[in-house]
Amino acid sequence: MRRFFFGVVALMTTIVLSREADTARSQAVFRTGSERAIDDRVSKALSEHGIPGMSVAVVEEDRVVYAKGFGTTSLATIRRPSADTQYRLASVSKPLTAVGVFRLVQAGAVKVDTPAREYCPELARLNGAPTVRHLLMHRSGMRHTTDSEDVSIKGAFPRLGLALRKIAEEPLRFTPGTKTLYSSWGYAALGCVIEGASGRSYADFMKARVFGPAGMNATTFDYPEYTSPTFSPGFRRGILYGLRPSAVVDTRFKTPASGIISTVNDLARFAIAIFERTVVNDALVKEMFRIQPDAEGHSPFTAGWSTNSSWRSEATDDVVFDFNGSMEGSTAYLEVAPSRRYAFALLANKERSVPNVIPIAAEVRGLVLTASSTRH
């Protein structure tokens, strides 16, 4: 056991020193000093927090100016990830689902202030009528999924509405629209809305109307046996045994909330598609990012994004929106500054590491946006 432990430590020390640059070289708007600073910051995080592998991408002014992989996707040997390595997105799936809903709004097939039960019949069992907007903003009154449900609900569902039958019989936690309660069940319900309004499966609709137009060719959907040549398995740190493979859970009952697999390059393309209005028009992009307090005056979420860690530049008054996620085997983070056409995407193959990666995002944000402000 001691030999295994010290072997893992030696391997981690080696992989932290190895970095692979892949797709994008820095553009004219991105300084060489910024690239080196990000390299050093990510390498430091891998070393300090025992994260085996991580991929990072930065978008500035609608261009991918930085995209790299660090570390390894294996504990047995060094297999360097790249910006095209696939990871589970966990809750970063939610902004993608939100854009899917707005695609239907743009097509006239969904109205955000209509009760969601009009598109998802299973929601008629609820003791209230949350609207599509309430679901998008976590104001429906539906509770969050539990750890027990995450490990006990298994199998594929022919329609996502079938996964909602039990939760739809529970009383809502509050009158829809009056409070905010983070809810993966709410986003599972949005998948049912998409299916009902489009007449297609959630997966087919998202591939055709969101992933395809955005150029997200490496983005797909999770299931327990999923594997691909570019997919990174996940790891966790045990109390006694150090790093080891993570458990695998079945996310198919809540795919729209946390069951998408993607890459940092595809997340960068997703952000660019939003900035360039490729997937939804200008009015709906503004609606998606509009900050609206609930009845208690709180506004932690817009219609698809978190405002908890929103950041304002004193010089430019720019707002950054984000979403993070963590589940068995992965940690994910995506943030966008729509007014500056800036985005930062990070995916890692160690679970429960959100507190370790948010400081990286903050440092890169300050580095890039501050430098960009001085040029403008």
N, C-alpha and C positions, 0 to 999 in steps of 0.2 A: 504493500500500500504506500509506504514512504517513497519507494522508487517511482511509483506512478505519479504521486503528488509532485515530486521534484521534477519529473519529466514534463508534466504539464506546465510548471512554472518556467522551465527552460524554454519550452516551445512558445509560451506567451511572450517571453522576453525577445525571442527571435522574430516573431511575426510583427511585433510593434515596430521593429526597425525596418520592416519591409513594406513598401508602398508601391502601388501600381497606378500610374496615370493611364487613363484610357481615352474616352471619346474626344472631349473638347479641350482644346488648348485655349489659353486666355485670349480674349478679344482685346481690341484696342482700349475698350472702356475698363478693362480689368487689369490692375497693376500686378507685376511679378511679385512685389512684396506682399500683396494680399494673398496670393496663391501660397507662398511659403508660410505665411502666418497661419493659414487654415490647415495646411499639412501638419505643422507643428502642434496645433491645438487638438486636432483629431488624434494624432499619435499619442499625445499626452493623456487623452481621455481613455484610450484603449489600455494603456499601461496602468493608469490609476484605478480603473474600475473593472479590470479583468474582462473586458469585452473582446471576444475572439475576432469578430469581423464587423466592418461598418462600411457603408457607401454613402457618399455625400454629393449633392449637386447644388449649384447656385445659378440662378437666373438673374440677369441684370439687363434692363432695357430690352426685354423680349428675346434675349440670347442666353444660351447655356454657356456661361463663362468659366465654369469649373465643374468637373465631374470625375470623381475618383473612387477607387476602392482601397481599403486598408485592412491589413490583418489576414485572417484566414476563415474559411468556411468549414474547416475540419480540425479536430484536435489531434488527429493521428499524423497529419502531414500538413505542409503549408499549401493551401489552395486559395490563392488570392481572389477576393471578390473584385468586381468592377462596378461601374455605374450601371451595368446591364444585369447585375445579379438580382434574382428575384427573392423577395422576402414577404412574409405575411404582413399586411398593413394594419391588422387589428382595427381600432376605431378610426384610423385615418380613411377607412372605407366610407365613412359618413359624408364627407364633403363630395365625394364622387357620386354617391346616391342623390344628394341634394341637387347636383347639376342635372342628373337624370330627370328629377321631378321638374326642374325649370325648363328642360327641353320640351316636356309635355305641356307646360304652361304656355310656352312660346307657340306651340302648335295649336293651342286652343282646346286641348283635350283635358286639361286640369285647371281648376280655379283654386288659388291658394286659400281663399276664405270660405270655401265650401266644405261641409263636413266630410271627413275622409271616408266615412261609411258609404258615401255615394259611389266611390270607386272600389272600395274593399268591403264587400258585404259582411265578412266575419266581424267587422267592427261594430255592426249593429247591436251586438250583444252587450256592448259597453253601457254603463249607466250614465253616459254623457255623450256629447257629440263633438269631440275635438276636430278642428279643421286641419287641413293639410299644413297650413302655416303653424299651428300649434305643434304638430309633430316635428316639423323642421326645426323649430326653436326650442324643443324640449319643454313645452308648456301644455302637453296633452293631459297630464295627470296619470299617465301610465308609468309604472315603476320601471326601474332598471332590471336587467337580467341578474340572476344570482350565480354565485360560484357553483352551487349545486346543479342549477339548470345547465350551465356551461359544460358540465361533465356527464350529465345524465340524458340530455335530449340528443338523440342520435338519428341518423338516417336522412335520406333525401325526401323532400316534400314536392309532390307534383305541382302544387301551387303554394306560394308562400303564405297565403291566407290560412292554410290548414295548420300551420305552426302557431297561429294566433288564437285558436279556439279556447284554450284553457285560460290564457292571460286575459282574453276579452270578457271572461266571466267574473274577473276580480273587480271590486269597486275601484274607481279612479281615486287617486290620492287627494285630489282637489278639483275644483271646478276648472275646466279647461280655460287657459288663458290668464288665470289669476296669479300663478306662481311658476317657478322654473324648477324642474327636476330632471337631471340627466337620465336619459332612457334609451338603451339599446332596443328595447321592445318597441319604442316609438319609431325607430328607424327600420326595424323589421316590418312594421306596419306600412311604412312608406314603400317598401318593396312590393307589398300587396297592392298599394295604390298604383304604382307603375304598371304592374301586370294587368290590373283591372282597366286602367285608362288606355293602355296601348294595345291590349289584346295579344301581347307576346309575353314570353317568360322574362323575368327580370334579367337573366343572363343574356338572352338574345337581344333585348332592348338596349342594355348598356353597351354591349359590343358594337351594335350597329349605330347607335345614336350619340354615344359619348366617347368610348374608347377609339372607335374607328376615325371619326372626324378629328380627334385630337392627336392621332398618330401614335396611340398607346398600344403598340402591337405586342408588347410583352406582358400586358396586364390580363389577368384571368381570375378564376374563382377557386377558392380553397375547398378541399375535401381531405379526409384523414390520410389517404394513401398518395396524396399529390407528390409528384417529383418531376424534375426536369434537369437537363444538364447544367442549367444556370441557377437552379434553386438552392438557397442556403438553408440547411436544417438549423434548428435552434438549440440554444443551450441555457442552462440555469446553473446557479452556484448553490450547491448543497452545503449544509452546515458542517458535515463531516468529510465529504468526499470532493470538495472543490467543484470545478466545472464538470458538467455531465450533460448528456442529451436531455432536452426538455420532453415532457409529456406531450402527446398530440391530442387535441380536442377536435370535436366535430362542430364546425361553425355554420353548417348549412341551414339550421333553423333561423339564423339571423345574418345571412350573407350580406344584406344591404348595410348592416351595422358594423360588421367586423370580419367579413369573409372574403375579402379581395386580396389577391397577390399581385405585387407590382415591383417596379424598379425605381431608383431615383431619377433615371433618365426619363421614364414615363411620367413620373410625378412632375418633373420639370416641364414636360410637354403639356401636361394637364393645366399647369399654371399659365403657360404661354397661351393656350387655347382660350382660357378665361380672359386674359389681358387683351387678346386680339379679337375677342367676341366671335370666335369660331364655333363655339358650342351653344352659347346663348347670347341674345342681343344686349345692347348697352343698358337699356332700361331694366332688364331682369338681373344683370350683373349688379347694378346698383341696389336693386331690391334685395338680392342675396346678402349683400354686405351692410345693409341698413341696420343701424343699432336702434332697437325699440325696447324700452323698459317694460317689464311686466307690471301687473297691478301693484306690486310691492316696491316698484322702482328699481328692480334689478335687471341687468342686461348682460348676463354671462355668455349668451349665444346669439348669433344672428341666424339667418335661415340656412344653416349648413356649416358655420364656423364658430370657433370659440373667440371670445373677446377677453377672456381671463388674463391673458398675458399680452394684451394689446400694448403697443409701444408707440408713443408719440415723440417725434423729433421736435425739440424746441425750435429748431431753425426752420423746419419745413412743415410742421404740423401733419406729418404723414402717419397713418394708422396701419399697424400690422395685425393681421388676423391669422390664427393658426388652428391646428388640431393635432393632438398627440394620441398615441395608442400603445398599449402593451398587452401582450397575451403570451401564452406558452410559446417560447421560442423566438420572440421578436419584440422589438421596440421600434416605433415609427413616429416621425415628426414631419409636419409640413406647415410652412408659413408663407403668407403672401402679403405684399404691400401693393395693392392694386394701383394706387396713384403713381407709384414709382416703377411699376412693372418689375418688381423684385420678388424673388421666391427663393426659399431654402428648403431642401428636402434631405432627410437623413433616415436611413434604415440600418438597423443593427440586428445581429443574430443572438443577442442575449436578452432574455425577458426581464421585465420590471426595471428598466433602466432609464425611464423618462427623466427622473431628477438629474441623472448624469449627462444627458444630452441637451437639455434645455440651455445650460450655460454656453454650450458650443454655438447654438443658434443665436444667442444674444451677442456673443463676441463677433461672429461673422456678420451679423446684421449691422452692428455698430461700425465695423471695419468697412463694409461695402457701401452702406448708405451714407455714412459720414464722408467717405472719400468722394462718392458721387455728388454729394451736395456741394463740395468745394469746386467741382468742375462745372456746376451749373450756376 
